Amino acid sequence: MDLLTAPFWLALLKIIWVNILLSGDNAVVIALAARNLPAHQQNKAIVAGSGAAILMRVVLTVFAVSLLEVPYLKLVGAALLLWIGVQLLAGGNDDGEGKVKASSSLWIAVRTILIADLVMSLDNVIGVAAAANGAPEAMRTTLLVVGLGLSIPMIIFGSSMLLKLMQRFPLIITFGAAILGFVAGEMAVTDVTISAWFEANAKPLELPIEIFGAVIVVLVGRYLAKRQAAAAEA
């Protein structure tokens, strides 16, 4: 297989570009989950979460076409992503109060990252597989592995940058949780069981549904955070 051909490099550039566009939500959830960890554990959570995100994308890419045909999979994933967004927004005060032990905190953060990345990777791998589709078949596996591997530093850098911004501007935490709700709404309307009907009968509602997902996450998450703060004071 000749890797020095124009189709190979063109497809690789497409995959890298798709990864840049699709790595944002992974970086958001990693930064959100790691924000309450001690400083010496934040990098561990970022590296572990980023590596797991890429590994899951590589594995899921092999099954991307089959996953598209599984009914209700994206609806379940959307509900799970809404729950994760709420928990990340409600899970701990920005002033650092109410921390659990460092060792268990790291595990909880990594576990949250793994679950959220698994859900979001369903959509990501489809975009990457589509980017590789124009290349000769013999090149596709190599392209997917190389292209996804190159996205590791993108996610790590994005997560580290967001984490620093969240510590300086707490409002970004709410914005990040809203992004997860928006992605959940987007995922729900593209499930195979309703996508054809939705496309034909309710296409104008797509954006309102995505915005509704973001609003729900923020409202419920902030409500639960206030309840937890009141309970802690009491």
N, C-alpha and C positions, 0 to 999 in steps of 0.2 A: 504494500500500500504506500503510495507516494504522498507524503504529508506536505510537500512543497509545491502544491498546486493551488491555483487561484480559487477553485471551489472550496477547498479545505479552509483557507485563510478567511474567505468571505463568510463562510458559515461560522467559524470561530469568533469573528468580530461580532456577528449577530448575537451569538450566545452570550458573549461578554456584555453587550449592550442590554440584552434582556435581563441579565443578572443584576446589572446596576439598577435597572428600573424596579426589579422585584425584590431586591434585598432590603429595601427600606423598612417594610413591615417586620421582617425578622430582627433588624437592628433595634427597632422600637421596643419589641417585646423583651429582648435580651436586656436592654437598658432599664426598662421598667422593673423587671424581675430582680435585677442586681442592685437597684438603687439604695436599698436599706442595709446591704451587707457592709461589714467592716471593709476598709480600704484594701487590706491585704487579700481579701477574698473576692473582690469585685473582678479582678483580672482573671482569676480562676473560673468564675462563672461565665465570663465573656468568652474565654477560649473554649470551655467545654460546650457551651451553648452554640457557639458558631460552628465548631467542628461537627456537632450532632446535626445541625441544620443542613450542612453540606452533605453529610453521609446519607441522611434521609432523602435528600433530593436525588442523589445518585441512584439509590435503591428504588425509589418511587418512579423515577423516570422510565425504568424498564417496564413498569406496569401502567404507564400514563394512559394509553389508549383504553385498556381494560377498566381503569378507574373511572373513566368518563361514563361508562355504561352501568355503574353500580347505582341503583336507585336509592334515593334518600341519603346518600353518603354526604353530599354537600350541605343538606339541610341539618344533619346531625353535627357536621363540622361547624356550621354557622352558629348553632346553639351553643356549642362548646366554646367557640371563640368569644361569644358574648359574655359567657360566664367567666372566662379568663380575664377579659377586659375589666369587668366589674371587680373581680377579686384583686387585680393588680392596683386598681385605683383605691380600693377600700383597705387594702392590706398594709396598714402601717402609716403612721403620721410622718409628715415631711420633716418634723423636728427630730426624728430619730427615737421617739419614745416607744415603749412597748416592743423592743427588739427581743426576739427569741435568741437562744444560744447560737453562737457563731457556727458551730458544726452543723446543727440542724437547719440553720438559715441557708447555708450554702446548698444543702441537698434540696430544700424546698424550692430555692431559686432555679437550680438546674432542672428539677422535675417540671416546674412550670414552663421553662423554656422549651423542654423536649416536647411537651404536649402541644403548646402553641405552634411550634415549628412544624410539627407533624401535620396539624390542621392546615396551616398556611402553605405548606409545601405541595399540597394537592393541586393548587392553582399554579404555583410556580413551575412545577415540573412540566406542566402542559405547555406553558409558554416556551420553555427551553427546548422541549422536544420539537415544537413547531419550528423553532429557529434552526434546528439541525436537519429538518426534513428536506431541505433543498440540496443537501450534500449527497454524494454517492453513498449507497447503503453501507459499503465496507468501511467508510470513515465515521459513521455516526456514533458508534460506541466510544471511539477515541475522542471525538469532538465533545461528547457529553461529559466524559470524565475530566478532560483537560479544562473545558469551559467552566464546569462547576467548581473544580479545584481552584481556579483563578479567582472565584468569587469569595473565597475564604477571607482574604485580607480586606475585601470591601465590607463584609459584615462586621469583622472585628473592629476596623477603623470607625465604621458608622456607629457601632454600639458604644465604643469608648468616647467618641465625641458627644453623643447624645447624653451619656451618663454625666459628663462634666457640665453640659448645659442644664440638665435637670437639677443638679445641685445648686446651680447659680440662679436659674429661673424656674421655680416650682410649677408655674403654669404649663410648662411643656409636658409635665406628667399627665395632666388632664387631656391635653391635646393628643398625646400618644395613645391613651386609652380610647379616645374618640376614634382614632384611626383604626383600631382593632374592631370597634363596633361597625364602622363604615365597611371594612373588609368583610365582616360577617354578613351584612346586608347584601353586598355584591355577590358573595358566595351562594347565599340562599336562592336568589332568583335565577342562578345558572344551573341548579340541580336538574338532572336529566328527566326527572318526573314532571317538572313544571316548566322547563325552559321553553319548549315549543309553544305551549299555550300562552305563556307570559309574553313571549316575543310577538305573538299575533294579536293579543288582546289587551295587554297592560304595559307595553314598552315605556310609555311616559311616566310610569310609576317607579321606574328603576332607581332614579336618583333620589326621590323622596324616601324610598325604602332604605337606601344606603344611609341617608342622613338620619333617618329614624333610628337605625341601629346605633349610630354614633351618639345620638341624644340619650337613648335608653342607658347605654353604658355609663355615660357621665352622670346622669341623674341618679341612677341606682347606686353607682359606686360612691358618689359624694354623700348620699343619704346614709349608706352603711358606714362610711368613714366617720361621719358626725355621730352616729349612734355609738360606735366603738369608742370615740373620744369622750362622749358623755359618760359611758359606762366606766371608763378608766378613771375619770375624775371622781365619780361617785364611790 
